[in-house]
């Protein structure tokens, strides 16, 4: 009697719990892959319509700053008895002001952000070039190529500024969406494949998960 109960419990555990967990994992990885596909499509559309992608990214950035500033201001008001009250108010006010400026004037904000990005490329490329020539470490060639690429990219962006502001931010934003989406697709597909392999192996070996004896039969009473 006890033996039959143990067998039925083991049979129910192997047929119910692991199958449900496998289905949940497959659904989770499937949603992850679906989100990746959406990001890849958005990135491809942004690469085709770079001007629209630039405007969209700037408006999104502005609204994020605005909402973050409002939330930070409310949090600072709630914690007004602390020593960091005025610091929180100042930071929140700056975020709100920057968000309002970006939302109301996205083209001017894109020009300023493009100029800032070009200067970062220039300074980063110069420092990387000089550092690779001075240090000459094991990654000398790769650091030299990276520095030269950053310097060239900064010069190209500045040479066509401010017209370059219409497509630079959108291109970077679209490329980020594209690569993030590809990463999510690869993660979702790889996760579903691993779950399927583990499920097939468990089903083939006949092991009962969550059992203290693995695939061994329950002890007789």
VMD Tcl script that draws the C-alpha trace (Angstrom):
set ca {
  {0.00 0.00 0.00}
  {2.75 2.43 0.93}
  {4.71 1.38 -2.15}
  {1.77 2.14 -4.45}
  {1.31 5.55 -2.85}
  {4.97 6.43 -3.35}
  {4.79 5.35 -6.98}
  {1.68 7.41 -7.62}
  {3.20 10.48 -5.91}
  {6.40 10.15 -7.93}
  {4.38 9.69 -11.10}
  {2.32 12.79 -10.36}
  {5.41 14.86 -9.54}
  {7.18 13.89 -12.75}
  {4.11 14.41 -14.90}
  {2.79 17.58 -13.36}
  {5.33 19.87 -11.75}
  {8.30 19.65 -14.16}
  {6.04 19.87 -17.21}
  {4.40 23.01 -15.84}
  {7.78 24.54 -15.02}
  {9.08 23.70 -18.50}
  {6.04 25.31 -20.10}
  {6.48 28.43 -17.96}
  {10.16 28.70 -18.88}
  {9.37 28.22 -22.57}
  {6.72 30.94 -22.41}
  {9.10 33.30 -20.61}
  {11.87 32.77 -23.15}
  {9.30 33.06 -25.93}
  {8.15 36.47 -24.68}
  {11.80 37.50 -24.39}
  {12.42 36.52 -28.01}
  {9.23 38.31 -29.11}
  {10.37 41.49 -27.37}
  {13.71 41.12 -29.13}
  {11.99 40.85 -32.51}
  {10.01 44.04 -31.77}
  {13.22 45.88 -30.85}
  {14.96 44.62 -33.99}
  {12.08 45.84 -36.16}
  {12.08 49.20 -34.38}
  {15.83 49.50 -34.90}
  {15.53 48.71 -38.62}
  {12.73 51.24 -39.04}
  {14.82 53.82 -37.17}
  {17.80 53.20 -39.45}
  {15.58 53.84 -42.46}
  {13.90 56.94 -40.98}
  {16.78 58.43 -38.99}
  {15.17 61.86 -38.71}
  {12.04 60.41 -37.12}
  {14.19 58.25 -34.85}
  {16.14 61.30 -33.71}
  {12.97 63.23 -32.92}
  {11.43 60.24 -31.14}
  {14.52 59.57 -29.05}
  {14.79 63.21 -28.00}
  {11.11 63.40 -27.02}
  {11.44 60.14 -25.10}
  {14.54 61.43 -23.33}
  {12.81 64.70 -22.48}
  {9.73 63.02 -21.05}
  {11.89 60.66 -18.99}
  {13.74 63.63 -17.53}
  {10.47 65.45 -16.85}
  {8.78 62.49 -15.15}
  {11.94 61.66 -13.21}
  {12.19 65.25 -12.03}
  {8.59 65.31 -10.83}
  {9.05 62.01 -8.98}
  {12.30 63.27 -7.46}
  {10.62 66.48 -6.35}
  {7.79 64.57 -4.68}
  {10.30 62.32 -2.96}
  {12.29 65.35 -1.77}
  {9.13 66.95 -0.36}
  {8.27 63.75 1.49}
  {11.80 63.64 2.94}
  {12.00 67.36 3.71}
  {13.19 66.65 7.26}
  {16.43 65.11 5.95}
  {19.71 66.94 5.35}
  {19.54 66.31 1.59}
  {16.22 68.09 1.04}
  {17.58 71.08 -0.87}
  {19.96 68.93 -2.91}
  {17.05 66.75 -3.99}
  {14.97 69.82 -4.85}
  {17.77 71.32 -6.96}
  {18.41 68.07 -8.85}
  {14.68 67.57 -9.46}
  {14.29 71.17 -10.65}
  {17.19 70.76 -13.08}
  {15.69 67.56 -14.45}
  {12.28 69.21 -14.88}
  {13.80 72.24 -16.60}
  {15.91 70.08 -18.94}
  {12.90 67.89 -19.73}
  {10.74 70.91 -20.57}
  {13.44 72.37 -22.85}
  {13.98 69.07 -24.68}
  {10.26 68.40 -25.14}
  {9.50 71.91 -26.38}
  {12.63 72.25 -28.56}
  {13.76 68.76 -29.60}
  {15.67 69.97 -32.68}
  {17.85 72.38 -30.68}
  {18.39 69.72 -28.04}
  {19.45 67.25 -30.73}
  {21.97 69.77 -32.08}
  {23.46 70.34 -28.62}
  {23.58 66.62 -27.86}
  {25.18 65.89 -31.24}
  {27.87 68.50 -30.57}
  {28.52 66.97 -27.15}
  {28.76 63.48 -28.66}
  {31.18 64.68 -31.34}
  {33.41 66.29 -28.71}
  {33.35 63.07 -26.71}
  {34.39 61.10 -29.80}
  {37.20 63.55 -30.49}
  {38.61 63.66 -26.98}
  {38.18 59.91 -26.48}
  {39.88 59.19 -29.79}
  {42.80 61.50 -29.05}
  {43.35 60.09 -25.56}
  {43.12 56.52 -26.83}
  {45.58 57.22 -29.63}
  {48.07 58.93 -27.35}
  {47.67 56.29 -24.65}
  {48.20 53.41 -27.09}
  {51.31 55.07 -28.56}
  {52.79 55.77 -25.13}
  {51.96 52.51 -23.37}
  {52.21 50.08 -26.32}
  {50.55 47.29 -24.40}
  {49.37 43.91 -25.65}
  {46.24 45.51 -27.18}
  {48.22 48.20 -28.98}
  {46.79 47.59 -32.44}
  {43.18 47.36 -31.26}
  {43.48 50.51 -29.10}
  {45.04 52.35 -32.03}
  {42.19 51.38 -34.34}
  {39.58 52.38 -31.75}
  {41.24 55.75 -31.20}
  {41.51 56.44 -34.92}
  {37.86 55.44 -35.45}
  {36.64 57.69 -32.62}
  {38.70 60.61 -33.89}
  {37.45 60.15 -37.46}
  {33.85 59.83 -36.32}
  {34.08 63.01 -34.25}
  {35.59 64.93 -37.18}
  {32.89 63.70 -39.58}
  {30.08 64.66 -37.21}
  {31.53 68.11 -36.54}
  {32.25 68.74 -40.22}
  {28.55 68.45 -41.12}
  {27.12 69.96 -37.93}
  {24.33 71.08 -37.36}
  {22.79 69.12 -40.25}
  {24.33 65.95 -38.80}
  {22.14 66.35 -35.72}
  {19.16 65.22 -37.79}
  {20.45 61.67 -38.16}
  {23.34 61.03 -35.69}
  {21.25 60.59 -32.53}
  {18.62 58.58 -34.39}
  {21.25 56.31 -35.91}
  {22.86 55.60 -32.54}
  {19.47 55.05 -30.93}
  {18.36 52.68 -33.71}
  {21.62 50.72 -33.57}
  {21.21 50.33 -29.81}
  {17.67 48.99 -30.31}
  {18.86 46.66 -33.06}
  {21.72 45.10 -31.09}
  {19.68 44.87 -27.88}
  {16.91 43.15 -29.83}
  {19.33 40.68 -31.41}
  {20.69 39.90 -27.95}
  {17.19 39.26 -26.59}
  {16.32 37.04 -29.57}
  {19.50 35.02 -29.08}
  {18.81 34.73 -25.34}
  {15.21 33.64 -25.86}
  {16.06 31.11 -28.55}
  {19.01 29.71 -26.61}
  {16.98 29.52 -23.40}
  {14.14 27.60 -25.07}
  {16.68 25.21 -26.62}
  {18.38 24.57 -23.29}
  {15.04 23.99 -21.55}
  {14.03 21.56 -24.30}
  {17.32 19.66 -24.04}
  {17.09 19.39 -20.25}
  {13.45 18.29 -20.45}
  {14.27 15.62 -23.06}
  {17.21 14.37 -21.01}
  {15.09 14.17 -17.86}
  {12.35 12.33 -19.72}
  {14.85 9.89 -21.27}
  {16.72 9.05 -18.08}
  {13.49 8.76 -16.13}
  {14.77 10.80 -13.20}
  {12.18 12.32 -10.90}
  {13.02 15.97 -10.04}
  {12.64 17.04 -6.44}
  {13.18 13.42 -5.36}
  {15.90 12.78 -2.78}
  {17.09 9.63 -4.63}
  {17.19 11.16 -8.16}
  {16.19 8.47 -10.63}
  {16.26 5.60 -8.13}
  {13.13 3.80 -7.20}
  {11.52 4.60 -3.84}
  {12.47 2.30 -1.02}
  {9.98 -0.39 -0.11}
  {8.42 -0.46 3.32}
}
mol new
graphics top color blue
foreach p $ca { graphics top sphere $p radius 0.5 }
foreach p [lrange $ca 0 end-1] q [lrange $ca 1 end] { graphics top cylinder $p $q radius 0.2 }
display resetview
